[in-house]
Amino acid sequence: MNLFDVYPLYDITPVKGDGVFVYDEAGKKYLDLYGGHAVISIGHSHPEYVEAIINQVGKLGFYSNSVKNPLQEELAEKLGRLSGCEDYALFLCNSGAEANENALKLASFHTGRSRIIYFEKGFHGRTSGAVAVTDNESIKAPFNKNHKVTKLAFDDLPALEKELQKEDVAALIFEVIRGVGGLEEASAEYYKAASEMCKKYGTILIADEVQSGYGRTGDFFGFQKYGIHPEIISIAKGMGNGFPIGGILIDEAIKPEHGILGTTFGGNHLACAAGIAVLEVIEKENLLQNAENQFEYVKEKSAEIPQIKRLYGRGLMIGLEFDFEIAALRKELLFNHKVFTGASSNKKQLRILPPLNIQKEHLDTFFEALKSALEKY
Ligand SMILES: Cc1ncc(COP(=O)(O)O)c(C=O)c1O
């Protein structure tokens, strides 16, 4: 049987990971400034994480959500404390799209409404509702196009109020820093006013922190910089450091009811063990502070490179914008300098999403490689 060919692949086969590095079959070492698409939070194969997973699978890897699972409670308690979101409840699932799907569904149950507002350049996943609120028509099948959704420009408050006033909007879903969409943020005033407007018109605010959450921006959640209180926060990527786990944090104003959400695999024992280990390492190694510190270093180093025209993002969710399209530069960095980087919908932007335990010495390696690669430009 062949694989269903939906991914354009680089001809590289990583077989081992260690901290901020991955190794291919021939033992070649790559610096991972992509984090497997913002997934690797505490570093590849972190020893405490590996031990926690091995221990758990030796005891009990899985049982269904029809019985008590104290690991889910431990995960919720640690997540609440570390994120400062103790007044939320946690529902566990398996991926980012699934988290958003559940968030949209819950907002619709709670409000009795069905229309969703999303933003230009937003990305929320590939399942039915999540892709319907994603700004990329090429990945929506006709089946996905029947949802009631409205796309708005970022930072346009009058347009938002005009829609919310109709009082048929279940939720506004947003990425505080667009990931795939090029790392722009709306203004602080916009976030504050949009959040108040949602409350005024009975619309649920959903912060999609699938990529920006779990310390990637230097805050536990990216929206926390703006002092707003979304009713639902969706999480995945960094949550399991590669183990598939996602979830939504739900404000206490939204009441649970048996049966409205559910999943077979979500919150299983093994996933929880991985998730708990991730939180313990984030806390012990002070990775939020590291993300903030390393951003300052990236700023400093970027200023030495005249071809970098603009720096986007915060923490370790960074975009370096050049005055030329970077596809060839990315390949040069990967194949000739052994550095993984990312791209975004802004074709001139190199996206940097490393593990949160990256150190200055690794960034020095990257900037040396970048300088050398740029000699060709
Ligand atoms: C902001 C955001 N939301 C949702 C998703 C979808 O997550 P998943 O691929 O785990 O379904 C992604 C994935 O890139 C994302 O960046």
The ligand as a Gaussian input file, in Angstrom:
#p B3LYP/6-31G(d) Opt

LIG

0 1
 C       -3.284000      28.282000      15.383000
 C       -3.560000      26.864000      14.980000
 N       -4.761000      26.327000      15.242000
 C       -5.051000      25.058000      14.918000
 C       -4.129000      24.255000      14.288000
 C       -4.484000      22.841000      13.923000
 O       -3.824000      21.942000      14.749000
 P       -3.690000      20.388000      14.328000
 O       -2.805000      20.335000      13.144000
 O       -3.124000      19.742000      15.571000
 O       -5.058000      19.899000      14.027000
 C       -2.866000      24.769000      13.987000
 C       -1.853000      23.942000      13.284000
 O       -0.908000      24.399000      12.696000
 C       -2.569000      26.112000      14.336000
 O       -1.390000      26.660000      14.054000

